[in-house]
Amino acid sequence: MNFQEQGFSTRSKRIFFLGHAVDLRDYALAVNILRFLEIRSLRLMTNNPEKIDAVQSSGLEIVERLSADVPSSSYSTHYMTTKREKLGHLSNQVARHSETTYE
């Protein structure tokens, strides 16, 4: 029986069993590049509130947040729902399971 079949998410595995942070990404390099290019404001495409906080706390101004939503499918619905419910990701979509079918 695999980890997910036991009722644990990948997030739970990383946090509780491996001792990792939820998101190990570091946006410092990207921020430094934008500063080097003398970019002070930007339009940011993301649904990740931590990414928004990281950019804003760096002193860059987000003039607009663009949603990074993509059409959901039966393959991605659970994953996207988990990102919204467990990680606080923003979304304009309502979880719909049977909207798109892939064969």
N, C-alpha and C positions, 0 to 999 in steps of 0.2 A: 504494500500500500504506500503510495507516494505522499509527500508532504501535504499537498492540496486535498487529497482524498481523506486525510485525517482531520480536515477542517481548518488548517492553518494557511494563511496567505504567504506569499513571498515576502511581503512587508514584515509579517510576524516572524518569519524565519530569520530575516536579516537582523531584526531588532533584538529578539529574545534569545535566539539560539547562537547567533554568530557575533552579537554585540556590535553590529554596524549601525550607523545612522540611517535614517529613512532615505535620505538623498545625499550622496557623497560628492555631488558635483560642486565645483567651485567656479564662480563667475568672474573671479579677479582678472584673469587673462583677457577675457572679452572686454571688461570694463577698461582695463589699461589700454587696449588697442583703440577703443572709442575715444578715450582721453587723448591719446597720441594723435589721432586724426582730428582733434579739437571738436568733436561732436558732443554737444551739451544736452541735446534733447533727442528723443526718438519715439517712433511708433514701435511697440513691442507686441509680437505675436506669441502669446502663451496663454495657457489656462492654469499655470502653476503660480500660486500666490507667493511661494518662497522665492521664485525668480523675480517677481515684481518687487518684493521687499529688498532683494539683493541689489537690484538696479537702482531703486530709489535711495537706498542707504549709501550708495556710492556717490551720490550727488548728481547723478544724471536725472533729467526730467523725462518722465513718460508722458507724452502729450496725448497718446491714445493707446489703448490696449485692444488688440485685434484678437478675436477668438481663434483658437487653433482646433476647433471642432472639425471632425470629419464624419462622413456618414457612418452610422453604426451598422453592425451586422451581428448575426448570431454568434460569430467568433469573438467579437470585441465588446459586446454589451456588458458582460460581467466585469471585464477589466476596466472599462471606463466608469462603470458604477462604483467600483472599488476606489478608483482615483478620486472621484467626487466625494464619496462618503468617508473614506479613511484619511485622505491627504488634503481634503479641502479644495480640490481643483475646481475651477470655475467652468461652467458649461452653459451653453444656450440650448442644449438638446435635452429632450425628455427621452429617457431610456425606452427604446422600442426595439423589440427583439426580432420581429418578423418583417421589418420594413425592407431590408435588402437581403436577397438570397444569392449565394454564390454556389455555383455548381462545378 
